[in-house]
């Protein structure tokens, strides 16, 4: 497959609270026009920004797992479990909706920027569990430095978030002019949003039996692009090259194409 790139115009849009909070939806609600319907168990991904203090009122969820990742600002969470919490830059709020929960979100600072991402676990199992809410500040997540890049692990490995859905999630910041590679695994798909900067990306690998590197043509990456990458063979990697002026910041989600259970038909 290599990589497929979807510009902002190919993604969905939405707004709440009279347009005070506007979203770009890489993967939209059912029935809304968007180029990508789902990526395995990842079935909704919205990236929004508040022009003013704003709120999304109480509404229900059931069975799904919902991650709110705060890029910047101050986000408040309230729910029917009795939670009332706020989280700021780099923090995350996690709802495992189980047998059902109501919640609301408020953006308590103009310019607040966050993502809400929905994952689909095995619904017939998770719907039997009580709903839970957990919050994690930026300092709780492991951050590592590699040549030319900062890698923050949000879900997977030593990260504190543990979901029933098989998910790996990262926040990568690649310095201007630097290159970064991520190993792709057969049977999984890697999706990401370019939230800052520009650059290029492609898939590199080894020709079977040749020992020679094979590289897909590098495709340009721009601010707001949504990208889905998948390995076609063993030993392939996503290769990213940041632009010389701004570098690249991307939020990355890696999930199995087939999680091993039937997925809800949107």
C-alpha positions in Angstrom: 0.0 0.0 0.0 2.7 2.5 0.9 1.2 5.8 2.0 -2.1 7.5 1.1 -2.4 11.3 1.8 -5.7 13.0 2.3 -5.8 16.8 2.4 -8.0 18.9 4.7 -10.5 19.3 1.9 -11.0 15.5 1.8 -11.7 15.3 5.5 -14.9 16.1 7.5 -15.6 19.3 9.4 -17.8 20.1 12.4 -18.5 22.8 14.9 -20.0 23.1 18.4 -21.3 25.9 20.7 -22.3 28.2 17.9 -19.1 27.8 16.0 -16.8 28.6 18.9 -15.2 25.2 18.7 -14.4 24.0 15.1 -13.2 20.5 14.2 -11.3 18.9 11.3 -12.4 15.3 11.2 -9.9 13.0 9.6 -12.5 10.2 10.3 -16.0 11.5 10.7 -19.3 10.4 12.2 -21.4 7.9 10.2 -23.1 9.5 7.2 -20.7 12.5 7.0 -18.6 12.9 3.9 -14.9 12.0 4.5 -12.3 10.1 2.4 -11.5 7.5 5.2 -14.4 5.7 6.9 -12.2 3.9 9.5 -8.7 2.5 10.0 -9.2 -0.9 11.7 -10.7 -0.3 15.1 -10.0 3.5 14.9 -13.3 4.9 13.7 -13.5 8.6 14.6 -10.7 11.2 14.8 -11.4 14.9 15.3 -8.9 17.7 15.7 -10.4 20.9 17.0 -9.6 24.4 18.2 -11.6 26.8 20.3 -11.8 30.4 19.2 -13.4 31.3 22.6 -14.3 29.6 25.8 -16.8 27.0 24.7 -18.6 23.8 25.7 -20.0 20.5 24.3 -22.9 19.6 26.6 -23.7 16.3 28.2 -24.1 13.4 25.8 -24.0 9.6 26.1 -21.4 7.0 25.0 -21.5 3.2 25.3 -18.9 0.4 24.9 -16.3 2.5 22.9 -13.0 3.8 24.2 -12.5 7.5 23.9 -9.2 9.4 24.2 -9.0 13.2 24.4 -5.5 14.4 23.7 -4.7 18.0 24.5 -2.3 19.8 22.2 -2.6 23.2 23.9 -4.9 25.0 26.3 -7.2 23.8 29.1 -9.9 21.1 28.7 -12.5 20.3 31.3 -14.2 16.9 31.6 -17.5 16.3 33.6 -19.4 13.0 33.6 -22.2 11.0 35.2 -19.6 9.0 37.2 -19.0 12.2 39.3 -15.7 13.2 37.6 -14.9 16.9 37.2 -11.3 17.3 36.0 -9.2 19.6 33.8 -6.1 18.7 31.8 -3.7 20.9 30.0 -0.9 20.8 27.3 0.1 17.2 26.5 -2.3 15.6 28.9 -5.0 13.0 28.1 -8.5 12.1 29.3 -9.7 8.5 28.7 -13.2 7.2 28.8 -13.9 3.5 28.6 -17.6 3.8 28.1 -18.5 0.2 29.0 -22.2 -0.2 29.9 -22.8 3.5 29.4 -21.8 7.0 30.6 -22.7 10.6 30.0 -20.1 13.3 29.7 -19.4 16.9 28.7 -16.3 18.8 27.6 -15.5 22.5 28.1 -12.6 24.4 26.6 -11.7 26.9 29.3 -9.2 28.9 27.4 -9.5 30.6 24.0 -7.1 28.9 21.6 -7.4 25.5 23.3 -6.6 22.7 20.8 -7.3 19.0 21.3 -8.1 15.8 19.6 -10.9 13.3 20.4 -10.3 9.8 19.1 -12.6 6.9 19.3 -11.5 3.2 19.3 -13.7 0.1 19.0 -12.9 -2.8 21.3 -14.8 -6.1 21.3 -18.2 -4.5 21.9 -20.0 -7.5 23.1 -17.4 -7.8 25.9 -16.8 -4.2 26.8 -20.5 -3.3 27.0 -20.7 -5.6 30.1 -18.0 -3.6 32.0 -18.7 -0.6 34.2 -17.7 2.7 32.6 -14.4 4.3 33.8 -12.7 7.7 33.5 -8.9 8.3 33.9 -6.8 11.4 33.4 -3.0 11.6 32.7 -0.8 14.7 32.7 2.0 15.2 30.2 4.7 14.3 32.7 3.3 10.8 33.1 4.1 9.8 29.5 7.5 8.5 28.4 9.5 10.8 26.2 12.7 9.8 24.4 15.2 11.7 22.2 16.5 10.1 19.0 18.7 11.8 16.4 16.7 14.7 15.1 13.4 13.9 16.9 11.5 13.8 20.1 9.2 10.7 20.6 6.4 10.7 23.1 4.6 7.5 23.6 0.9 8.1 24.5 -0.4 4.5 24.3 1.7 1.3 24.2 4.8 0.2 26.0 5.5 2.1 29.2 2.8 4.7 28.6 0.2 4.8 31.4 -2.9 4.5 29.1 -4.1 0.9 28.8 -7.0 0.2 26.5 -8.9 -3.0 25.6 -8.4 -2.1 21.9 -5.0 -2.9 20.5 -3.6 0.6 19.9 -0.2 2.3 19.7 -0.2 6.1 19.8 2.7 8.6 19.6 3.4 12.3 19.4 6.5 12.9 17.2 8.4 16.2 16.8 11.0 16.1 14.0 13.5 18.9 13.9 13.8 21.1 10.8 15.7 19.2 8.1 15.9 15.9 10.1 14.8 12.4 9.1 13.0 9.9 11.1 11.9 6.3 10.5 9.2 4.0 12.1 9.1 0.3 11.5 5.9 -0.9 9.9 4.4 -4.2 10.9 2.5 -6.5 8.5 -1.2 -6.6 9.3 -1.2 -3.2 10.9 -1.9 0.3 9.6 -0.3 3.5 10.7 -2.4 6.7 10.5 -1.2 10.2 11.4 -2.2 13.9 11.2 0.4 16.6 10.4 -0.4 19.2 13.0 2.6 21.5 12.5 5.1 22.1 9.7 5.6 20.3 6.4 8.0 17.7 4.9 7.9 14.5 3.0 7.1 10.8 3.6 7.4 7.4 2.0 7.9 3.7 2.7 11.4 2.1 2.6 12.2 -1.6 2.7 14.4 -4.4 1.5 13.9 -6.2 -1.8 13.4 -9.8 -1.0 16.6 -11.8 -1.5 18.5 -8.7 -2.8 19.5 -7.0 0.3 19.1 -3.7 -1.5 17.0 -0.9 -0.1 13.8 -0.1 -2.0 12.1 3.3 -1.5 8.7 4.5 -2.6 8.7 8.0 -4.1 8.6 10.5 -1.3 5.3 12.4 -1.2 5.1 15.9 0.2 3.4 16.4 3.5 1.6 19.6 4.5 -0.1 21.0 7.5 -3.5 19.3 8.2 -2.8 16.3 6.0 -4.1 12.9 7.1 -1.9 10.0 6.1 -2.4 6.2 6.2 0.6 3.9 5.8 0.8 0.2 5.5 3.6 -2.3 4.8 3.4 -4.4 1.7 6.2 -6.7 2.8 8.5 -7.6 5.7 11.1 -5.1 6.9 9.5 -2.0 5.7 9.5 1.4 7.5 7.8 4.7 7.3 10.4 7.3 6.4 9.8 11.0 7.2 11.8 14.0 6.2 11.0 17.3 7.9 11.1 20.6 6.0 14.1 22.8 6.5 12.1 25.7 7.9 9.5 24.4 10.5 10.2 20.8 11.0 7.3 18.4 11.5 4.9 17.5 14.4 2.6 14.6 13.8 0.2 12.6 16.0 0.4 8.9 15.1 -2.0 6.0 15.7 -1.0 2.4 14.8 -3.7 -0.3 14.9 -4.3 -3.8 13.4 -6.2 -3.9 10.2 -8.2 -6.9 11.5 -8.4 -6.8 15.4 -9.7 -10.4 15.5 -13.4 -9.5 16.1 -16.2 -8.2 14.0 -16.2 -4.4 13.7 -19.4 -2.2 14.0 -20.7 -1.2 10.6 -20.7 2.6 10.6 
